[in-house]
């Protein structure tokens, strides 16, 4: 029933952010039940938004994709509640590990073009700056800019 309501919302919305979130929710809803519909929405997200979001990634339903274009999220990624993800973000494994992927803490903002790579953990209430490359774990309440340059947040 919930899936049917989401499909109806999809037909009556012109907002790409809302449409992406609805299609992403539908992909997750059908991931364990109907392989054909799960693949349909996964391919639709890929071709319409140029995003590759794995259906096996653990992403909380409160995560917001502000500009859902060119986002890549790997299969073992864990993203906790109330995170915000902007466009061109890549979250996945590195070449030299056994396919372990990042875990992103709650209330984290991942800015445009950021790359989170490898077996790392990003703490709660963090900000990952635009085009930052993160290959090391980040403590809670931090700001990351550039390549692994971690600063403590002063506003918290």
Phi, psi and omega in degrees: 000318179297321178296320179296320177297318178296321178296319177295320176298324180298322181287335185254015181240138176251002182275117183297328179293315177296318180298317179299313181297322178294313181295323178294318177297320178296320178299317179292322180298323183268000186297326180260351189252312188224104184297322181297312180291324176299313178295323179300310181288329176294315178292323179297316177298319181296313184279328182278319185247356183059037179248142176241092180251118182290140179286346178267353176293145179263101183237124180295148183291345179274358179293137181249130173258102189290312177233090189282073176229130173059038176268133178237121179232123184287175190287334183250017180286143175238122178236120183278182190293153173060028174277155177237128182238125179266186186287157175060032179268137176240127176231112184193195185269161175266174182283334187259013177240173183270057174063028175277142187233166185292156170241126183251126182285170184294152176061030179266141177251125179247110187281175185307130173076006182290149179234122175247115192230132173096189183277078182235167176230127176256126185291181179282152176058038180261160172236123175258117186291168180299133179060022177286147175243117184245115178237003178233152180297148184240130179287168177302153174055048181238162173239132179244129176229156179062221181255097177061030176267104186260130177235147177281136178288134180263345184274000180248000000 
